[in-house]
Amino acid sequence: APLHPPLRLLCESASAVSEPAAPPEVSQHTGTMYAACKMRPSTTLPDDLPKVYGQVLFKQEYPHGGLKVLLRVSGFPRDSPELRAVHIHQYGDLSQGCDSTGGHYNPHNVNHPNHPGDFGNFMPQQGRINEVIDSEATLFGGLSVIGRAVVVHEKMDDLGRGGDAGSLLHGNAGRRLGCCVIGISSPKLWDMYRNGQRRRG
């Protein structure tokens, strides 16, 4: 039987609250949202630090699919590999290099490493990071990371175990080597780079 009008409106309202609005690209790409971020060295980077380049790509099914992140970043020293931290930062502002991207994106006001964009540590292989990970961040709704920045750091992330205030704020990951602003994209880059990537886990 048809729903009574007030009940129908209530159901529609509940649905609207539970599902974020879908950008037009979702219907264009069969229910999936894609985003991309072109990594470049920070313009304030000292000459003695690595210059990193590459792509950070995102894919998420609408409305509640998990976010997959593909990291393809090069420029790390081949002869002395070390763990590097990668995080999403609050602002997509590169006016002062990576230094103007603010702190970690932390919409829930929680301690590090529980921010949605705390991707963790990555060990470059032959000077490159090539990995696909699952993330707690989202491309949809009011908490979308589109327009925010991805930052590659000089050091490893202590994952909140460093015993000081910095550990709970940013993981003591050091200076910002490179960064990029996340923007909506077509599936082309994801499909191009996805083959041959190493999956974490």
C-alpha atoms as one frame of an Amber mdcrd trajectory, in Angstrom:
protein
   0.000   0.000   0.000   1.168   3.543  -0.669   2.792   5.311   2.258   0.729
   7.937   4.056   2.087  11.351   2.921   3.633  12.333   6.296   5.289   8.907
   6.585   6.570   9.132   3.024   8.065  12.556   3.718   9.686  11.206   6.883
  11.278   8.321   4.971  12.490  10.635   2.228  13.937  12.978   4.837  15.754
  10.118   6.595  17.166   8.936   3.274  18.377  12.434   2.466  20.163  12.634
   5.815  21.847   9.221   5.496  23.072   9.637   1.924  25.214  12.639   0.939
  24.371  14.467  -2.250  25.982  12.867  -5.293  28.051  15.041  -7.639  27.078
  14.650 -11.324  30.284  12.693 -11.978  28.866   9.780  -9.963  26.146   9.101
 -12.535  28.598   9.753 -15.378  30.961   7.059 -14.054  28.447   4.316 -13.166
  28.063   5.149  -9.501  31.723   5.749  -8.704  33.601   8.932  -7.821  37.225
   9.492  -8.808  39.699  12.136  -7.674  43.353  12.898  -8.360  46.214  14.835
  -6.831  49.430  15.684  -8.757  52.321  15.538  -6.295  55.072  18.157  -6.581
  57.970  19.204  -4.296  57.252  21.949  -1.805  58.440  25.327  -3.066  59.998
  25.962   0.363  61.950  22.693   0.380  65.676  22.891   1.286  68.029  21.658
  -1.432  69.273  18.715   0.640  65.867  17.000   0.832  64.360  14.664  -1.810
  62.208  16.157  -4.566  59.132  13.966  -4.945  56.732  13.775  -7.884  53.788
  11.613  -8.810  50.078  10.964  -8.437  47.753  10.191  -5.548  44.467   8.819
  -6.888  41.135   8.135  -5.205  38.146   5.917  -5.990  34.898   5.506  -4.041
  31.499   4.016  -4.842  28.474   6.150  -3.973  27.134   6.576  -1.355  28.834
   4.485   1.338  31.601   2.529  -0.367  35.060   2.465   1.167  37.628   4.892
  -0.239  40.578   3.352  -2.078  43.756   5.393  -2.473  46.500   4.695  -5.011
  49.883   6.252  -4.221  52.416   6.485  -7.017  55.225   8.797  -5.889  58.892
   8.843  -6.939  62.059  10.798  -6.163  63.144   9.132  -2.920  66.801   8.093
  -2.473  67.397   4.618  -3.910  70.479   3.833  -1.820  69.022   4.606   1.624
  65.290   3.851   1.719  63.399   4.885   4.837  59.760   5.020   5.862  57.867
   8.140   4.805  54.576   9.362   6.268  51.660  10.499   4.091  48.669  12.450
   5.404  45.732  14.559   4.229  46.051  18.138   5.497  43.253  20.599   6.117
  43.780  23.203   3.399  44.345  23.019  -0.329  46.456  26.173  -0.062  49.870
  25.940  -1.740  50.612  29.683  -1.644  53.583  29.024   0.661  54.424  25.603
  -0.658  53.301  22.720   1.516  53.681  24.841   4.660  50.328  26.570   4.037
  48.253  23.372   3.933  47.570  23.599   7.682  47.591  20.682  10.070  46.173
  17.208   9.575  42.570  17.127   8.395  40.820  16.386  11.703  37.048  16.961
  11.411  36.259  14.899  14.525  38.837  16.635  16.767  40.595  13.412  17.761
  44.234  12.576  18.429  46.623  11.371  15.750  46.710   8.707  14.242  42.903
   8.587  14.173  42.379  11.356  11.621  40.569  10.108   8.486  43.493  11.089
   6.266  46.269   9.484   8.310  47.500   7.100   5.617  50.479   5.848   7.646
  54.041   4.972   6.620  55.348   3.764   3.281  58.701   2.219   2.395  59.865
   3.283  -1.077  61.125   0.526  -3.361  63.778   1.620  -5.877  62.995   5.228
  -4.987  59.247   4.861  -5.520  56.069   4.345  -3.506  53.548   2.214  -5.431
  50.706   1.083  -3.192  46.930   0.887  -2.945  45.378   1.333   0.498  41.941
   1.568   2.079  41.149   4.853   3.829  38.608   6.098   6.372  38.297   9.392
   4.469  35.470  10.111   2.001  34.879  11.961  -1.255  31.207  12.619  -0.401
  29.204  14.965   1.792  30.334  17.601   4.248  33.437  15.639   5.262  34.710
  15.228   1.696  38.472  15.573   1.283  38.121  17.082  -2.192  39.886  20.447
  -2.176  42.200  19.442   0.655  45.895  18.530   0.352  47.927  15.324   0.450
  51.369  15.803   2.021  54.413  13.491   1.883  56.680  13.950   4.894  60.409
  13.746   5.462  60.240  11.103   8.193  58.197   8.180   9.421  55.033   8.694
  11.457  55.382   7.562  15.088  51.649   6.677  15.001  50.888   8.567  18.197
  53.359   6.551  20.290  56.073   9.180  20.663  55.075  10.266  24.161  54.834
  13.988  23.440  52.274  16.524  22.233  53.585  16.457  18.663  53.040  12.722
  18.464  49.310  13.125  19.132  49.075  16.053  16.716  51.094  15.024  13.651
  53.154  11.941  14.489  56.475  13.847  14.469  56.785  13.120  10.765  59.100
  16.026  10.017  59.192  18.514   7.193  56.879  18.444   4.195  58.624  17.139
   1.080  55.763  17.398  -1.404  52.061  18.080  -1.621  49.095  18.370  -3.949
  45.434  19.413  -3.906  42.746  16.747  -4.393  40.388  17.416  -7.305  37.596
  15.540  -9.072  38.828  13.464 -12.017  37.684  10.985 -14.633  38.464   7.243
 -14.220  41.259   7.515 -16.808  44.213   7.966 -14.432  42.979   5.336 -11.994
  42.504   2.777 -14.759  45.897   3.640 -16.271  47.888   3.243 -13.065  45.905
   0.568 -11.225  47.404  -2.386 -13.082  50.601  -3.579 -11.457  50.204  -1.713
  -8.172  51.167  -3.421  -4.928  48.321  -3.678  -2.446  49.063  -3.207   1.241
  47.880  -5.890   3.626
